[in-house]
Amino acid sequence: MHNLVPSVGELNADRSNFRFGVLPSTPKRHGACDFKVDFKARVVEPRDEVKGMFARVYFYMHDRYDLSMSDQQQRLLMAWDKRYPATAWEFERDRRIAKIVGYSNPFVVGTRQWTRGHRNTADGIVTPIPAGHRALRPASSAQATPDTTNSTPVGAVLGNRSSKVYHLPQGCPGYARVSAKNRVHFQSEAKARAAGFRKAGNCR
């Protein structure tokens, strides 16, 4: 539960498993959401308010489940952890989760600190993970489940009125994750572009 956070489906899809970074010259792509993604470089930068929390969640997941982290990511997340310390809400969130699962995130409550070359405790491992699988990244948020009860007609181009991004039914991971209130249907990509929409950057 320490790794689960609410997320806009489209942002979660665009975030994919990209590494974190700083993108000063990259424009925002998601309307009013302060989130940047460079699809070519496979880098994302979340808003300042959650950078510290992201760092502490990553420290927790890598330490507890014996995952590897590049030196570059370690240095960046250590900087975010220091610059954006845990807020009152982050402490309260940790307290509520600990009450359910039985333990806190030690990187939030301060009983453990991440340093370069950190040696993982692997507290959450019951059966050792094969070495070839340790580079997997934990998800930054709960994965959205496609809405099968309010599906979009097959073949329709689906726009997000909030972000002004459109998705295709094939090859666009965010197609099924657009919330019902933001859905706009178009008969073709040309009509979507004419209405001021642009194609989602993660469409293949």
Backbone as a chain_set.jsonl record, in Angstrom:
{"seq": "MHNLVPSVGELNADRSNFRFGVLPSTPKRHGACDFKVDFKARVVEPRDEVKGMFARVYFYMHDRYDLSMSDQQQRLLMAWDKRYPATAWEFERDRRIAKIVGYSNPFVVGTRQWTRGHRNTADGIVTPIPAGHRALRPASSAQATPDTTNSTPVGAVLGNRSSKVYHLPQGCPGYARVSAKNRVHFQSEAKARAAGFRKAGNCR", "coords": {"N": [[0.804, -1.209, 0.0], [2.06, 1.197, 0.527], [3.067, 1.956, -1.855], [1.023, 2.73, -3.467], [-0.834, 5.197, -5.13], [-3.304, 7.684, -5.971], [-4.03, 8.304, -9.425], [-4.212, 10.081, -12.521], [-5.436, 8.42, -15.273], [-4.411, 8.795, -17.907], [-1.99, 10.168, -17.486], [-0.638, 8.255, -16.003], [-0.362, 6.251, -17.909], [1.216, 7.555, -19.855], [3.463, 8.059, -18.325], [4.489, 5.523, -18.041], [7.179, 3.286, -17.74], [9.201, 5.045, -17.516], [12.271, 6.711, -16.625], [12.994, 9.025, -13.913], [13.613, 12.546, -14.184], [14.927, 15.87, -14.858], [13.29, 18.317, -16.62], [13.583, 21.058, -17.926], [13.105, 22.476, -20.332], [11.073, 21.186, -21.58], [7.804, 21.155, -22.798], [4.559, 21.239, -21.146], [2.125, 18.652, -21.488], [-0.373, 17.941, -20.745], [-2.707, 19.525, -20.288], [-3.849, 21.348, -17.534], [-2.364, 19.932, -15.736], [0.612, 19.69, -13.941], [2.979, 18.243, -15.194], [5.593, 16.63, -16.853], [6.779, 15.028, -19.793], [9.178, 13.333, -21.71], [9.058, 11.623, -24.432], [10.842, 10.608, -26.283], [13.353, 10.553, -24.991], [12.581, 9.044, -22.875], [11.918, 9.974, -20.276], [10.529, 11.39, -17.318], [9.106, 14.134, -15.47], [7.696, 14.832, -12.473], [5.422, 17.078, -10.689], [6.7, 19.571, -8.393], [5.612, 19.305, -5.805], [5.242, 16.608, -5.285], [7.615, 15.321, -5.641], [9.425, 14.651, -3.563], [7.929, 12.723, -2.162], [7.671, 10.769, -4.146], [10.348, 9.995, -4.32], [10.78, 8.844, -1.775], [8.957, 6.723, -1.825], [10.07, 5.208, -3.88], [12.568, 4.591, -2.748], [11.701, 2.991, -0.654], [10.421, 0.796, -2.034], [12.552, -0.258, -3.567], [14.386, -0.922, -1.585], [12.947, -2.686, 0.108], [12.114, -4.749, -1.616], [14.37, -5.543, -2.865], [15.386, -4.32, -5.282], [17.219, -3.048, -8.094], [18.825, 0.131, -8.612], [19.841, 2.745, -10.705], [22.889, 4.669, -10.484], [22.582, 7.308, -11.276], [19.798, 7.746, -10.969], [19.617, 7.338, -8.23], [21.082, 9.527, -7.193], [19.54, 11.691, -8.108], [17.005, 11.212, -6.873], [17.756, 11.247, -4.191], [18.411, 13.926, -3.962], [15.89, 15.079, -4.374], [14.534, 14.014, -2.193], [15.813, 15.316, -0.094], [15.366, 18.022, -0.684], [12.603, 18.231, -0.748], [11.076, 17.569, 1.874], [9.141, 15.231, 3.91], [5.7, 15.938, 4.184], [3.066, 17.085, 6.427], [0.77, 15.729, 5.641], [1.886, 13.527, 4.298], [3.084, 12.149, 6.397], [0.768, 11.536, 7.852], [-0.589, 9.946, 6.014], [1.223, 7.811, 5.883], [0.958, 6.881, 8.497], [-1.698, 5.953, 8.521], [-1.582, 3.91, 6.611], [0.306, 2.229, 7.794], [-1.136, 1.365, 9.97], [-2.817, -0.437, 8.819], [-1.203, -2.286, 7.302], [0.803, -2.878, 9.057], [3.368, -1.816, 9.281], [5.58, 1.001, 8.818], [6.71, 3.199, 6.152], [10.039, 3.31, 6.208], [11.626, 5.321, 5.178], [10.088, 7.513, 5.181], [9.356, 8.008, 7.853], [11.839, 8.314, 8.914], [13.528, 6.383, 10.026], [15.243, 5.087, 8.43], [17.751, 5.83, 6.034], [18.529, 6.745, 2.7], [21.499, 6.19, 0.946], [24.115, 6.706, -1.485], [24.867, 3.777, -3.28], [23.4, 2.18, -1.677], [22.631, -0.586, 0.417], [20.288, -2.994, 0.065], [17.689, -4.053, 2.309], [15.869, -6.008, 1.781], [13.543, -6.771, 3.09], [10.953, -7.478, 2.366], [11.107, -9.748, 0.847], [10.386, -13.087, 0.423], [10.943, -15.381, -1.053], [13.975, -15.492, -2.749], [14.627, -13.15, -5.391], [15.374, -13.905, -8.749], [18.469, -12.887, -10.209], [18.333, -11.746, -12.773], [15.892, -10.473, -12.829], [15.813, -8.241, -11.264], [15.934, -5.637, -12.081], [13.526, -4.535, -12.541], [11.165, -1.894, -12.387], [9.224, -0.416, -9.784], [5.74, 0.388, -10.008], [4.604, 3.792, -10.207], [2.152, 4.388, -9.386], [-1.2, 3.16, -8.778], [-2.264, 0.929, -11.275], [-4.46, 1.839, -13.848], [-7.674, 0.458, -14.584], [-9.137, -0.634, -17.553], [-12.222, 0.818, -18.627], [-14.815, -1.114, -18.985], [-17.477, -0.983, -18.845], [-18.387, 1.314, -19.87], [-17.756, 1.591, -22.622], [-15.988, 2.696, -25.599], [-17.122, 3.177, -28.923], [-15.97, 0.818, -31.325], [-13.289, 1.687, -33.436], [-13.64, 4.4, -33.254], [-12.232, 7.664, -32.879], [-10.891, 8.88, -29.985], [-11.089, 11.641, -27.918], [-9.637, 13.667, -25.309], [-11.131, 16.015, -23.529], [-10.08, 17.601, -21.57], [-7.224, 17.557, -21.683], [-6.836, 17.992, -24.347], [-5.935, 16.027, -26.048], [-5.893, 13.305, -28.354], [-6.778, 9.825, -28.825], [-6.189, 6.657, -30.423], [-8.04, 3.632, -31.19], [-6.401, 1.422, -31.479], [-3.084, 0.804, -30.534], [-2.682, 2.957, -28.823], [-2.066, 3.42, -25.573], [-3.517, 4.943, -23.704], [-6.147, 4.987, -24.476], [-8.415, 3.599, -23.34], [-8.471, 4.757, -20.905], [-9.393, 7.295, -20.62], [-11.42, 9.42, -18.81], [-14.975, 9.214, -18.406], [-16.328, 11.697, -18.315], [-14.663, 13.369, -19.711], [-14.561, 12.513, -22.3], [-14.497, 12.814, -25.814], [-15.77, 12.203, -28.956], [-14.596, 11.467, -32.216], [-14.896, 11.165, -35.773], [-12.693, 10.812, -37.312], [-9.068, 11.17, -37.438], [-8.368, 13.521, -38.671], [-10.563, 15.183, -38.195], [-10.376, 15.38, -35.461], [-7.963, 16.77, -35.16], [-8.667, 19.106, -36.457], [-10.359, 20.137, -34.612], [-8.678, 21.059, -32.753], [-7.254, 19.22, -31.279], [-4.476, 17.063, -30.398], [-2.468, 14.234, -31.286], [-1.918, 11.59, -28.927], [1.205, 11.305, -27.3], [2.282, 8.816, -26.695], [1.31, 6.941, -28.425], [1.646, 4.167, -30.59]], "CA": [[0.0, 0.0, 0.0], [2.923, 2.377, 0.534], [3.41, 2.259, -3.243], [-0.19, 3.042, -4.219], [-1.314, 6.572, -5.08], [-4.269, 7.975, -7.038], [-3.386, 8.846, -10.62], [-4.979, 10.26, -13.749], [-5.064, 7.292, -16.127], [-3.593, 9.187, -19.052], [-0.648, 10.457, -16.992], [-0.027, 6.991, -15.614], [0.016, 5.552, -19.141], [2.332, 8.271, -20.467], [4.622, 7.887, -17.455], [4.998, 4.202, -18.373], [8.239, 2.929, -16.797], [10.297, 5.961, -17.794], [13.034, 7.146, -15.451], [12.767, 10.396, -13.504], [14.642, 13.498, -14.579], [14.564, 17.286, -14.828], [13.0, 18.687, -18.01], [13.263, 22.495, -17.898], [12.661, 23.026, -21.618], [10.009, 20.345, -22.134], [6.467, 21.735, -22.524], [3.534, 20.384, -20.549], [1.295, 18.017, -22.51], [-1.582, 17.399, -20.138], [-3.584, 20.589, -19.817], [-3.45, 22.044, -16.318], [-1.525, 19.057, -14.904], [2.02, 20.065, -13.945], [3.669, 16.972, -15.41], [6.316, 16.694, -18.119], [7.278, 13.74, -20.279], [9.955, 13.329, -22.942], [8.881, 10.255, -24.909], [12.048, 10.167, -27.0], [14.393, 10.251, -24.003], [11.966, 8.17, -21.875], [12.133, 10.65, -18.992], [9.386, 12.155, -16.825], [9.327, 14.986, -14.3], [6.447, 15.174, -11.789], [5.412, 18.405, -10.09], [7.562, 19.679, -7.22], [4.935, 18.923, -4.571], [5.256, 15.156, -5.044], [8.935, 14.742, -5.936], [9.967, 14.024, -2.36], [7.157, 11.521, -1.885], [8.074, 9.783, -5.141], [11.672, 9.488, -3.93], [10.677, 7.967, -0.609], [8.28, 5.504, -2.261], [11.05, 4.432, -4.641], [13.534, 4.046, -1.789], [11.008, 1.91, 0.066], [10.217, -0.363, -2.9], [13.841, -0.849, -3.937], [14.99, -1.5, -0.391], [12.159, -3.8, 0.644], [12.002, -5.849, -2.573], [15.714, -5.807, -3.403], [15.453, -3.885, -6.677], [18.399, -2.234, -8.389], [18.583, 1.509, -9.046], [21.06, 3.325, -11.274], [23.507, 5.719, -9.68], [21.977, 8.578, -11.686], [18.504, 7.869, -10.31], [19.861, 7.485, -6.799], [21.501, 10.904, -6.899], [18.402, 12.585, -8.327], [15.983, 11.002, -5.855], [18.312, 11.724, -2.927], [18.278, 15.388, -3.983], [14.473, 15.382, -4.191], [14.202, 13.659, -0.809], [16.35, 16.366, 0.776], [14.76, 19.321, -0.994], [11.155, 18.187, -0.491], [10.863, 16.651, 3.003], [7.773, 14.731, 4.108], [4.72, 16.899, 4.678], [2.172, 16.572, 7.462], [-0.116, 14.746, 5.026], [2.638, 12.305, 4.005], [3.199, 11.443, 7.676], [-0.55, 11.004, 8.191], [-0.809, 8.845, 5.071], [2.047, 6.685, 6.337], [0.368, 6.364, 9.739], [-2.91, 5.205, 8.192], [-1.195, 2.674, 5.928], [0.97, 1.377, 8.785], [-2.179, 0.785, 10.822], [-3.413, -1.543, 8.066], [-0.226, -3.309, 6.901], [1.626, -3.25, 10.2], [4.693, -1.194, 9.298], [5.697, 2.276, 8.124], [7.792, 3.377, 5.189], [11.117, 3.844, 7.048], [12.219, 6.504, 4.56], [9.196, 8.618, 5.521], [9.426, 8.286, 9.29], [13.211, 8.669, 9.262], [14.298, 5.315, 10.658], [16.216, 4.597, 7.454], [18.161, 6.846, 5.071], [19.14, 6.198, 1.476], [22.787, 6.766, 0.544], [24.589, 6.111, -2.735], [25.358, 2.431, -3.068], [22.585, 1.607, -0.597], [22.47, -2.038, 0.461], [18.883, -3.268, 0.364], [17.395, -4.998, 3.387], [15.042, -7.078, 1.203], [12.612, -7.202, 4.134], [9.709, -8.01, 1.816], [11.359, -10.919, 0.009], [10.271, -14.401, 1.057], [11.76, -16.204, -1.943], [14.902, -14.597, -3.462], [14.331, -12.822, -6.783], [16.501, -14.186, -9.635], [19.227, -11.673, -10.519], [17.91, -11.155, -14.041], [14.595, -9.798, -12.704], [15.875, -7.215, -10.239], [15.946, -4.29, -12.643], [12.159, -4.062, -12.737], [10.812, -0.7, -11.634], [7.871, -0.439, -9.234], [4.854, 1.395, -10.592], [4.49, 4.978, -9.38], [0.776, 4.515, -8.931], [-2.038, 2.023, -9.102], [-2.577, 0.873, -12.69], [-5.878, 2.023, -14.121], [-8.326, -0.66, -15.243], [-9.997, -0.126, -18.622], [-13.64, 0.905, -18.309], [-15.54, -1.957, -19.928], [-18.908, -0.74, -18.72], [-18.7, 2.53, -20.612], [-16.766, 1.475, -23.681], [-16.073, 3.58, -26.75], [-17.372, 2.407, -30.134], [-14.764, 0.377, -32.014], [-12.943, 2.491, -34.598], [-13.792, 5.826, -33.009], [-11.108, 8.417, -32.334], [-11.344, 9.345, -28.68], [-10.361, 12.793, -27.419], [-9.749, 14.049, -23.901], [-11.439, 17.446, -23.595], [-9.264, 18.306, -20.579], [-5.831, 17.707, -22.137], [-6.842, 18.251, -25.79], [-5.178, 14.943, -26.673], [-6.781, 12.24, -28.823], [-6.22, 8.481, -28.828], [-6.747, 5.715, -31.387], [-8.418, 2.388, -30.514], [-5.27, 0.498, -31.516], [-1.751, 1.395, -30.431], [-2.632, 4.071, -27.874], [-2.345, 2.865, -24.242], [-4.436, 5.747, -22.916], [-7.477, 5.006, -25.094], [-9.466, 3.15, -22.434], [-8.298, 5.379, -19.594], [-9.976, 8.631, -20.593], [-12.628, 9.39, -17.981], [-16.216, 9.404, -19.158], [-16.71, 13.108, -18.4], [-13.749, 14.086, -20.605], [-14.53, 11.864, -23.617], [-15.034, 13.465, -27.01], [-15.622, 11.243, -30.047], [-14.402, 12.012, -33.559], [-14.977, 10.138, -36.807], [-11.378, 10.631, -37.928], [-7.981, 11.964, -36.859], [-8.418, 14.848, -39.285], [-11.575, 15.968, -37.488], [-9.853, 15.657, -34.121], [-6.964, 17.846, -35.297], [-9.379, 20.331, -36.823], [-10.988, 20.644, -33.391], [-7.635, 21.542, -31.853], [-6.666, 18.128, -30.508], [-3.255, 16.471, -30.944], [-2.36, 12.805, -30.998], [-1.164, 11.253, -27.714], [2.603, 11.049, -27.623], [2.706, 7.435, -26.475], [0.698, 6.043, -29.406], [2.66, 3.486, -31.4]], "C": [[0.847, 1.274, 0.0], [3.26, 2.83, -0.888], [2.208, 2.693, -4.07], [-0.611, 4.491, -4.022], [-2.357, 6.769, -6.171], [-3.542, 8.579, -8.234], [-4.394, 9.033, -11.739], [-4.505, 9.184, -14.714], [-4.144, 7.664, -17.266], [-2.158, 9.495, -18.632], [0.085, 9.171, -16.627], [0.435, 6.211, -16.841], [1.217, 6.216, -19.797], [3.607, 8.137, -19.652], [5.311, 6.549, -17.73], [6.003, 3.76, -17.32], [9.468, 3.804, -17.034], [11.01, 6.347, -16.505], [12.686, 8.6, -15.129], [13.923, 11.279, -13.952], [14.128, 14.916, -14.416], [14.452, 17.749, -16.272], [12.621, 20.162, -18.103], [12.707, 23.053, -19.203], [11.548, 22.212, -22.265], [8.646, 20.936, -21.805], [5.55, 20.73, -21.854], [2.621, 19.869, -21.652], [-0.083, 17.628, -21.998], [-2.452, 18.492, -19.524], [-3.031, 21.275, -18.585], [-2.558, 21.203, -15.413], [-0.053, 19.434, -15.056], [2.865, 18.794, -14.001], [4.329, 17.031, -16.774], [6.825, 15.315, -18.499], [8.012, 13.944, -21.594], [9.928, 11.893, -23.447], [10.135, 9.725, -25.596], [13.145, 9.755, -26.03], [13.903, 9.295, -22.92], [12.238, 8.685, -20.458], [10.865, 11.392, -18.607], [9.82, 13.019, -15.645], [7.975, 15.321, -13.685], [6.53, 16.574, -11.198], [6.221, 18.401, -8.783], [6.926, 19.114, -5.961], [5.001, 17.427, -4.276], [6.626, 14.523, -5.286], [9.532, 14.034, -4.734], [9.253, 12.731, -2.031], [7.522, 10.417, -2.864], [9.401, 9.151, -4.744], [11.552, 8.495, -2.785], [9.924, 6.666, -0.911], [9.256, 4.615, -3.016], [12.092, 3.816, -3.719], [12.928, 2.828, -1.083], [10.907, 0.654, -0.795], [11.53, -1.047, -3.252], [14.498, -1.535, -2.747], [14.249, -2.764, 0.041], [12.142, -5.004, -0.286], [13.278, -6.078, -3.373], [15.808, -5.525, -4.899], [16.69, -3.014, -6.892], [17.99, -0.85, -8.878], [19.897, 2.095, -9.556], [21.603, 4.43, -10.376], [22.902, 7.082, -10.001], [20.639, 8.798, -10.996], [18.664, 8.03, -8.803], [20.188, 8.929, -6.442], [20.347, 11.881, -7.06], [17.373, 12.443, -7.21], [16.477, 11.405, -4.47], [18.191, 13.246, -2.823], [16.829, 15.79, -3.758], [14.037, 15.099, -2.754], [14.645, 14.76, 0.159], [15.629, 17.688, 0.566], [13.276, 19.37, -0.643], [10.866, 17.183, 0.618], [9.385, 16.276, 3.15], [6.888, 15.812, 4.727], [3.88, 16.259, 5.781], [1.244, 15.508, 6.882], [0.625, 13.446, 4.725], [2.828, 11.474, 5.277], [1.867, 10.796, 8.064], [-0.897, 9.823, 7.292], [-0.038, 7.609, 5.506], [1.444, 6.048, 7.585], [-0.854, 5.501, 9.441], [-2.57, 3.875, 7.518], [-0.553, 1.704, 6.915], [-0.039, 0.687, 9.689], [-2.802, -0.431, 10.155], [-2.394, -2.661, 7.813], [0.732, -3.702, 8.02], [3.007, -2.65, 10.254], [4.674, 0.087, 8.466], [6.696, 2.173, 6.986], [8.936, 4.005, 5.972], [11.77, 5.105, 6.483], [11.329, 7.735, 4.747], [9.37, 8.994, 6.987], [10.849, 8.538, 9.773], [14.023, 7.601, 9.96], [15.321, 4.704, 9.719], [16.508, 5.72, 6.467], [18.794, 6.171, 3.861], [20.441, 6.935, 1.201], [23.233, 6.074, -0.73], [25.217, 4.751, -2.448], [24.607, 1.706, -1.964], [22.491, 0.085, -0.711], [21.056, -2.357, 0.933], [18.723, -4.275, 1.496], [16.624, -6.204, 2.875], [14.072, -7.642, 2.234], [11.361, -7.871, 3.576], [9.881, -9.261, 0.978], [11.262, -12.196, 0.84], [11.113, -15.397, 0.273], [12.665, -15.277, -2.727], [14.498, -14.396, -4.913], [15.543, -13.168, -7.636], [17.157, -12.895, -10.088], [18.737, -10.978, -11.772], [16.62, -10.384, -13.966], [14.655, -8.602, -11.762], [15.85, -5.798, -10.778], [14.55, -3.743, -12.873], [11.869, -2.871, -11.855], [9.432, -0.882, -11.023], [7.03, 0.633, -9.912], [4.749, 2.577, -9.654], [3.101, 5.163, -8.825], [0.01, 3.269, -9.3], [-2.384, 2.065, -10.583], [-4.081, 1.015, -12.888], [-6.425, 0.797, -14.839], [-9.254, -0.118, -16.32], [-11.469, -0.199, -18.239], [-14.427, 0.117, -19.339], [-17.039, -1.723, -19.864], [-19.334, 0.503, -19.491], [-17.745, 2.62, -21.787], [-17.047, 2.428, -24.828], [-16.305, 2.74, -28.002], [-16.078, 2.061, -30.856], [-14.531, 1.239, -33.249], [-13.045, 3.976, -34.376], [-12.488, 6.423, -32.504], [-11.609, 9.078, -31.059], [-10.463, 10.489, -28.183], [-10.598, 13.007, -25.939], [-9.945, 15.565, -23.87], [-10.6, 18.261, -22.615], [-7.856, 18.58, -21.093], [-5.716, 18.063, -23.609], [-5.944, 17.255, -26.537], [-6.174, 13.903, -27.172], [-6.017, 10.921, -28.91], [-6.915, 7.641, -29.893], [-7.07, 4.401, -30.676], [-7.326, 1.32, -30.535], [-3.974, 1.284, -31.391], [-1.622, 2.553, -29.473], [-3.026, 3.564, -26.483], [-3.393, 3.635, -23.437], [-5.867, 5.733, -23.407], [-8.59, 4.667, -24.104], [-9.426, 3.841, -21.085], [-8.848, 6.806, -19.52], [-11.277, 8.573, -19.81], [-13.85, 9.763, -18.808], [-16.562, 10.884, -19.343], [-15.846, 13.893, -19.375], [-13.736, 13.53, -22.024], [-15.21, 12.707, -24.705], [-14.757, 12.527, -28.175], [-15.495, 11.964, -31.388], [-14.441, 10.863, -34.564], [-13.634, 9.879, -37.465], [-10.341, 11.482, -37.201], [-8.022, 13.392, -37.403], [-9.422, 15.745, -38.555], [-11.121, 16.304, -36.068], [-8.851, 16.801, -34.171], [-7.629, 19.173, -35.633], [-10.036, 20.971, -35.611], [-9.954, 21.109, -32.369], [-6.996, 20.482, -30.982], [-5.385, 17.643, -31.186], [-3.177, 15.018, -30.51], [-1.512, 12.549, -29.764], [0.247, 10.824, -28.07], [3.044, 9.623, -27.445], [2.026, 6.444, -27.408], [1.798, 5.442, -30.296], [2.181, 3.349, -32.829]], "O": [[0.397, 2.316, -0.477], [3.69, 3.965, -1.094], [2.355, 2.994, -5.254], [-0.732, 4.963, -2.892], [-2.306, 6.091, -7.197], [-2.549, 9.287, -8.068], [-5.321, 8.237, -11.889], [-3.304, 9.047, -14.95], [-3.198, 6.936, -17.567], [-1.214, 9.13, -19.334], [1.274, 9.018, -16.906], [1.494, 5.583, -16.82], [2.136, 5.531, -20.246], [4.705, 8.103, -20.208], [6.536, 6.439, -17.667], [5.717, 3.846, -16.125], [10.604, 3.393, -16.798], [10.42, 6.313, -15.425], [12.149, 9.317, -15.973], [15.059, 10.823, -14.084], [13.032, 15.137, -13.902], [15.389, 17.599, -17.056], [11.456, 20.485, -18.335], [11.922, 24.001, -19.185], [11.126, 22.517, -23.38], [8.36, 21.195, -20.636], [5.739, 19.52, -21.977], [2.371, 20.566, -22.635], [-0.878, 17.048, -22.738], [-2.878, 18.385, -18.374], [-1.888, 21.732, -18.58], [-2.044, 21.712, -14.417], [0.466, 19.491, -16.171], [3.393, 18.335, -12.988], [3.698, 17.437, -17.75], [7.246, 14.534, -17.645], [7.527, 14.643, -22.485], [10.674, 11.042, -22.961], [10.45, 8.539, -25.502], [13.794, 8.726, -26.221], [14.702, 8.788, -22.133], [12.71, 7.961, -19.581], [10.195, 11.962, -19.467], [10.762, 12.691, -14.923], [7.179, 16.025, -14.306], [7.597, 17.189, -11.207], [6.399, 17.358, -8.153], [7.612, 18.51, -5.136], [4.833, 17.021, -3.126], [6.776, 13.309, -5.148], [10.084, 12.942, -4.864], [9.891, 11.745, -1.661], [7.669, 9.26, -2.47], [9.568, 7.934, -4.818], [12.157, 7.424, -2.823], [10.22, 5.627, -0.321], [9.271, 3.4, -2.817], [12.462, 2.654, -3.884], [13.568, 1.786, -0.941], [11.264, -0.435, -0.345], [11.615, -2.275, -3.239], [15.094, -2.603, -2.888], [14.871, -3.792, 0.308], [12.153, -6.146, 0.174], [13.264, -6.724, -4.421], [16.248, -6.369, -5.679], [17.144, -2.328, -5.976], [16.933, -0.686, -9.487], [20.938, 1.958, -8.913], [20.864, 5.044, -9.607], [22.728, 7.914, -9.111], [20.363, 9.889, -10.498], [17.918, 8.781, -8.175], [19.631, 9.483, -5.495], [20.185, 12.794, -6.25], [16.918, 13.445, -6.658], [15.682, 11.864, -3.65], [17.909, 13.788, -1.755], [16.562, 16.744, -3.027], [13.263, 15.858, -2.173], [13.934, 15.088, 1.108], [15.318, 18.391, 1.526], [12.752, 20.425, -0.284], [10.454, 16.059, 0.335], [8.505, 16.924, 2.585], [7.284, 16.502, 5.666], [3.969, 15.057, 6.035], [0.957, 14.506, 7.537], [0.053, 12.367, 4.879], [2.744, 10.247, 5.24], [1.832, 9.661, 8.541], [-1.435, 8.818, 7.757], [-0.57, 6.498, 5.5], [1.42, 4.825, 7.716], [-1.027, 4.439, 10.039], [-3.181, 2.847, 7.808], [-0.828, 0.505, 6.883], [0.178, -0.445, 10.123], [-3.262, -1.35, 10.833], [-2.672, -3.832, 8.071], [1.394, -4.737, 7.942], [3.762, -2.938, 11.183], [3.872, 0.241, 7.545], [7.431, 1.193, 6.87], [8.812, 5.162, 6.376], [12.395, 5.867, 7.22], [11.761, 8.862, 4.503], [9.516, 10.17, 7.318], [11.048, 8.934, 10.922], [15.117, 7.889, 10.445], [16.163, 3.907, 10.134], [15.608, 6.478, 6.105], [19.496, 5.167, 3.981], [20.479, 8.165, 1.22], [22.778, 4.969, -1.026], [25.991, 4.592, -1.504], [25.108, 0.741, -1.386], [22.297, -0.457, -1.799], [20.676, -2.03, 2.058], [19.504, -5.217, 1.63], [16.704, -7.29, 3.449], [13.808, -8.844, 2.254], [10.771, -8.732, 4.23], [8.901, -9.787, 0.449], [11.97, -12.36, 1.833], [11.894, -16.157, 0.845], [12.162, -14.332, -3.335], [14.081, -15.336, -5.589], [16.654, -12.766, -7.291], [16.467, -11.904, -10.328], [18.724, -9.749, -11.833], [16.26, -9.7, -14.925], [13.617, -8.0, -11.488], [15.754, -4.848, -10.001], [14.394, -2.617, -13.345], [12.282, -2.839, -10.696], [8.548, -1.445, -11.669], [7.551, 1.663, -10.339], [4.798, 2.405, -8.436], [2.875, 5.971, -7.924], [0.503, 2.421, -10.044], [-2.757, 3.118, -11.1], [-4.874, 0.391, -12.183], [-5.712, 0.166, -15.62], [-10.072, 0.76, -16.046], [-11.908, -1.158, -17.605], [-14.683, 0.607, -20.439], [-17.787, -2.201, -20.717], [-20.523, 0.709, -19.732], [-17.015, 3.6, -21.935], [-18.167, 2.903, -25.012], [-15.717, 1.665, -28.119], [-15.191, 2.904, -30.987], [-15.457, 1.494, -34.019], [-12.59, 4.754, -35.214], [-11.73, 5.768, -31.789], [-12.637, 9.755, -31.064], [-9.25, 10.335, -28.043], [-11.616, 12.59, -25.386], [-9.011, 16.314, -24.158], [-10.423, 19.465, -22.797], [-7.348, 19.693, -20.96], [-4.63, 18.399, -24.082], [-5.287, 17.6, -27.52], [-7.179, 13.637, -26.514], [-4.794, 10.895, -29.049], [-8.076, 7.876, -30.227], [-6.445, 4.082, -29.664], [-7.327, 0.415, -29.7], [-3.786, 2.303, -32.056], [-0.525, 3.092, -29.323], [-4.204, 3.306, -26.238], [-4.077, 3.059, -22.591], [-6.725, 6.396, -22.823], [-9.597, 5.372, -24.037], [-10.247, 3.554, -20.214], [-8.773, 7.448, -18.472], [-12.147, 7.757, -20.116], [-13.766, 10.522, -19.774], [-17.036, 11.281, -20.407], [-16.243, 14.968, -19.823], [-12.984, 14.017, -22.868], [-16.314, 13.224, -24.536], [-13.619, 12.097, -28.362], [-16.196, 12.941, -31.654], [-14.066, 9.733, -34.248], [-13.446, 8.844, -38.105], [-10.684, 12.394, -36.448], [-7.744, 14.35, -36.681], [-9.158, 16.926, -38.328], [-11.437, 17.37, -35.539], [-8.882, 17.697, -33.328], [-7.212, 20.229, -35.157], [-10.248, 22.184, -35.572], [-10.305, 21.503, -31.256], [-6.27, 20.807, -30.042], [-5.223, 17.792, -32.397], [-3.751, 14.627, -29.493], [-0.495, 13.213, -29.566], [0.459, 10.074, -29.022], [4.08, 9.233, -27.983], [2.144, 5.234, -27.214], [2.743, 6.124, -30.693], [2.894, 2.801, -33.67]]}, "num_chains": 1, "name": "protein.A"}
